[in-house]
Amino acid sequence: MSIEEIVVEKIRKLPPRKQQEVLEFVESLKKKKKTGPLKPLRSAEGLWADLGFEITEEDIAEARREMWGGFQKSTES
């Protein structure tokens, strides 16, 4: 049995209101804009490459220390 036949069989078993909902859903699928392939994601470094500055490992480590400095480490294991 094809997908189309299965879908038609299941739709026929639905009450008219649910059949209307299926029709509206199918119409909404037809209206959706077809999208092409997704653009590849850029790394954070690629995002700021043309801004003329460099972020080093030490910069990142310092930012982490500043963000997490107020949190106490758990002594429970």
Distance bins in CASP14 RR format, pairs under 12 A and 6 or more apart:
PFRMAT RR
TARGET T0000
AUTHOR 0000-0000-0000
RMODE 2
METHOD distances of the structure
MODEL  1
1 7 0 0 0 0 0 1 0 0 0 0 0
1 8 0 0 0 0 0 1 0 0 0 0 0
1 9 1 0 0 1 0 0 0 0 0 0 0
1 10 0 0 0 0 0 1 0 0 0 0 0
2 8 0 0 0 0 1 0 0 0 0 0 0
2 9 0 0 0 0 0 1 0 0 0 0 0
3 9 0 0 0 0 0 1 0 0 0 0 0
3 10 0 0 0 0 0 1 0 0 0 0 0
4 10 0 0 0 0 0 1 0 0 0 0 0
4 11 0 0 0 0 0 1 0 0 0 0 0
5 11 0 0 0 0 0 1 0 0 0 0 0
5 12 0 0 0 0 0 1 0 0 0 0 0
6 12 0 0 0 0 0 1 0 0 0 0 0
6 13 0 0 0 0 0 1 0 0 0 0 0
7 13 0 0 0 0 0 1 0 0 0 0 0
7 14 0 0 0 0 0 1 0 0 0 0 0
7 19 0 0 0 0 0 1 0 0 0 0 0
7 22 0 0 0 0 1 0 0 0 0 0 0
7 23 0 0 0 0 0 1 0 0 0 0 0
7 25 0 0 0 0 0 1 0 0 0 0 0
7 26 0 0 0 0 1 0 0 0 0 0 0
8 14 0 0 0 0 0 1 0 0 0 0 0
8 19 0 0 0 0 0 1 0 0 0 0 0
8 22 0 0 0 0 0 1 0 0 0 0 0
8 26 0 0 0 0 0 1 0 0 0 0 0
10 18 0 0 0 0 0 1 0 0 0 0 0
10 19 0 0 0 0 0 1 0 0 0 0 0
10 22 0 0 0 0 1 0 0 0 0 0 0
11 18 0 0 0 0 1 0 0 0 0 0 0
11 19 1 0 1 0 0 0 0 0 0 0 0
11 20 0 0 0 0 0 1 0 0 0 0 0
11 21 0 0 0 0 0 1 0 0 0 0 0
11 22 1 0 1 0 0 0 0 0 0 0 0
11 23 0 0 0 0 1 0 0 0 0 0 0
11 25 0 0 0 0 0 1 0 0 0 0 0
11 26 0 0 0 0 1 0 0 0 0 0 0
12 18 0 0 0 0 0 1 0 0 0 0 0
12 19 0 0 0 0 1 0 0 0 0 0 0
12 22 0 0 0 0 0 1 0 0 0 0 0
13 19 0 0 0 0 1 0 0 0 0 0 0
13 22 0 0 0 0 0 1 0 0 0 0 0
14 20 0 0 0 0 1 0 0 0 0 0 0
14 21 0 0 0 0 1 0 0 0 0 0 0
14 22 1 0 0 1 0 0 0 0 0 0 0
14 23 0 0 0 0 0 1 0 0 0 0 0
15 21 0 0 0 0 1 0 0 0 0 0 0
15 22 0 0 0 0 0 1 0 0 0 0 0
16 22 0 0 0 0 0 1 0 0 0 0 0
16 23 0 0 0 0 0 1 0 0 0 0 0
17 23 0 0 0 0 0 1 0 0 0 0 0
17 24 0 0 0 0 0 1 0 0 0 0 0
18 24 0 0 0 0 0 1 0 0 0 0 0
18 25 0 0 0 0 0 1 0 0 0 0 0
19 25 0 0 0 0 0 1 0 0 0 0 0
19 26 0 0 0 0 0 1 0 0 0 0 0
20 26 0 0 0 0 0 1 0 0 0 0 0
20 27 0 0 0 0 0 1 0 0 0 0 0
21 27 0 0 0 0 0 1 0 0 0 0 0
21 28 0 0 0 0 0 1 0 0 0 0 0
22 28 0 0 0 0 0 1 0 0 0 0 0
22 29 0 0 0 0 0 1 0 0 0 0 0
23 29 0 0 0 0 0 1 0 0 0 0 0
23 30 0 0 0 0 0 1 0 0 0 0 0
24 30 0 0 0 0 0 1 0 0 0 0 0
24 31 0 0 0 0 0 1 0 0 0 0 0
25 31 0 0 0 0 0 1 0 0 0 0 0
25 32 0 0 0 0 0 1 0 0 0 0 0
26 32 0 0 0 0 0 1 0 0 0 0 0
40 46 0 0 0 0 0 1 0 0 0 0 0
41 47 0 0 0 0 1 0 0 0 0 0 0
42 48 0 0 0 0 1 0 0 0 0 0 0
42 49 0 0 0 0 1 0 0 0 0 0 0
42 50 0 0 0 0 0 1 0 0 0 0 0
43 49 0 0 0 0 1 0 0 0 0 0 0
43 55 0 0 0 0 0 1 0 0 0 0 0
44 51 0 0 0 0 0 1 0 0 0 0 0
44 55 0 0 0 0 1 0 0 0 0 0 0
44 59 0 0 0 0 0 1 0 0 0 0 0
44 60 0 0 0 0 0 1 0 0 0 0 0
45 51 0 0 0 0 0 1 0 0 0 0 0
45 52 0 0 0 0 0 1 0 0 0 0 0
45 53 0 0 0 0 0 1 0 0 0 0 0
45 54 0 0 0 0 1 0 0 0 0 0 0
45 55 1 0 0 1 0 0 0 0 0 0 0
45 56 0 0 0 0 0 1 0 0 0 0 0
45 60 0 0 0 0 0 1 0 0 0 0 0
46 52 0 0 0 0 0 1 0 0 0 0 0
46 54 0 0 0 0 0 1 0 0 0 0 0
46 55 0 0 0 0 0 1 0 0 0 0 0
47 55 0 0 0 0 0 1 0 0 0 0 0
48 54 0 0 0 0 1 0 0 0 0 0 0
48 55 1 0 0 1 0 0 0 0 0 0 0
48 59 0 0 0 0 0 1 0 0 0 0 0
49 55 0 0 0 0 0 1 0 0 0 0 0
53 59 0 0 0 0 1 0 0 0 0 0 0
54 60 0 0 0 0 0 1 0 0 0 0 0
55 61 0 0 0 0 0 1 0 0 0 0 0
55 62 0 0 0 0 0 1 0 0 0 0 0
55 63 0 0 0 0 1 0 0 0 0 0 0
56 62 0 0 0 0 1 0 0 0 0 0 0
56 63 0 0 0 0 0 1 0 0 0 0 0
57 63 0 0 0 0 0 1 0 0 0 0 0
57 64 0 0 0 0 0 1 0 0 0 0 0
58 64 0 0 0 0 0 1 0 0 0 0 0
58 65 0 0 0 0 0 1 0 0 0 0 0
59 65 0 0 0 0 0 1 0 0 0 0 0
59 66 0 0 0 0 0 1 0 0 0 0 0
60 66 0 0 0 0 0 1 0 0 0 0 0
60 67 0 0 0 0 0 1 0 0 0 0 0
61 67 0 0 0 0 0 1 0 0 0 0 0
61 68 0 0 0 0 0 1 0 0 0 0 0
62 68 0 0 0 0 0 1 0 0 0 0 0
62 69 0 0 0 0 0 1 0 0 0 0 0
63 69 0 0 0 0 0 1 0 0 0 0 0
64 70 0 0 0 0 0 1 0 0 0 0 0
64 71 0 0 0 0 0 1 0 0 0 0 0
65 71 0 0 0 0 0 1 0 0 0 0 0
END
